[in-house]
Amino acid sequence: MSQHTRLFGFATAAALAATMTSAAFAQEVTLRLHQFLPPQANVPALVLDVWADRIEEESGGRIEIQRFPAMALGGTPPELMDQVLDGIADIVWTVNGFTPGRFPRTEVFELPFFVSDARAASYAYWHLYETEMADTEFAGVHLLGTWVHGPGMIHTNTPVHVPADLQGLKIRGGSRTVNDLLVRLGAEAVGMPVTMIPESLSRGVIDGTTIPWEVTTSLRVPELVENHTEFEGEALYTLTFTLAMNQDVYDGLPDDLREIIDRNSGLDFSVFAGGVQSDADGPARQIAVDRGNNIITVSGDELQQWKDVAAPIYEAWVADLASQGIDGQALIDEARALMAEYEAAH
């Protein structure tokens, strides 16, 4: 309790009860934030902690956000969204691709060679959330932020320059769209949470993984494989994230505390989060450079080989969404327009 109430005189039992009731409204609100990465990883340290610390500060300590990293509240990463819906956690940060097909509209930002700037894509993602997803995929939960990471790329135990180099390799993918891409490129796609990558690489369960540079640091990937394949221009892929809050918990906050949550969430926060992840790519890449690892940048004719293999994914994805009554091409067009809108303004 943030305030102590003094009782003067000879309070009756009724007066005491009234005093205790009014004091209860001044109690601190404790929110449990659950996510799947270790606390020192970039997103917890540079995004989630910054967000939570700001809310605690602006609330004058009336809101406390307890942070539970690395699935400390139990369960597995694919269960995070259900945990916030069920009230096991008050807030979760999760990868939509952990539950393939559950958030189909978000997959527009996972399409190959579609996103060139994480801030622009995060801006577009929030706008599409408000217009297309709030009452569909995310009905029943209050979203606080929507963003993507910097360019997704491939990290392998053998050099990969062209799609043929992936033939027969077991590569971890982070979503059904990425796994589809890997299969078309000739790899054997292996689905697993990002936290399983280090052990799987060290034991030879997989030959490589798809992740952006910034995640490689906490997962020690440059120590486990020496080859990194990045792409000039648009990203090979990106994954989409959500920071979500239990709707009843959000609705139950006092108005002034809810306003603090609102002020620190939404469009600007989403762009900030996507930008922070993207900006962390550079320092992480430098670690691989300093180790003397083999960094391959695909461009020119070699890049076109990758794009040619990836192109049919667009048609397949639009057809899949059409079977669910969703206009995928309209989502592609709107996402492109919103990303261009952001880039034109910045």
C-alpha angles and dihedrals in degrees: 000000000000097000131045118218118215118210115213125200126349103333116199120226089256093053090048091052091050091050092050091049093053091047091053090067089059093055119120116263111229117205123188114218113198127189141153107241128084113263095251094057117109100255096050093041101038104028115018097039092045090051094045094045091052093052092048091050096046091049091054090238095307089116119053118187112201111204120217110185130187095025091299091161090059135252129080130288094259088059096058097096091050089048092059092043090051095044096245085125127020094213131017135185112208147160111247090214091065086084105043115221096004095106103032098164092057089060091078087084091051094060113120118264091001106111123058100166126037094207092052092047092047089051091051092044093056092049092049089047090057095046104031112016111035093082097032123037094012101038111140097026131081113232119214100179143002123195149143132225129241122278114323114226144169128265116190146167091237128042116272118198103146134020091262089065089067093057109133096355118135105231127181114232127196102214142013091262092053091046090051089052092049092052092050089050090056100257128124104246116221119193116212139136115271091246091066094058100091096052092041092052094045092049094045094243087132131024094212148339142230113235136128119261095257095064093052092077100064091038094050090229096154087059093050101044130022103203125080124180117200129174133230115236119355118030120262083234143323132212125225125233134195132199103204135182130203106262096221092049091050093047091048096058119106110261095252093051092046088053090056090053090048094048091055097043139061130045102354093044091049092053090046092052095048090047094050091052092047093047090053090062093080099058091043092051089051090060090060090046091051090051090055093243121165110260115190119194111197115214142142119015092356091055091052090057089059093046092050092054092045098047097085090059089076094058092043092050094049090050091049092052091045088059086059093048094256124130101228096177090056089053091051092050094046093046091051091049092049093048089050090048091055094045092049090054094048 
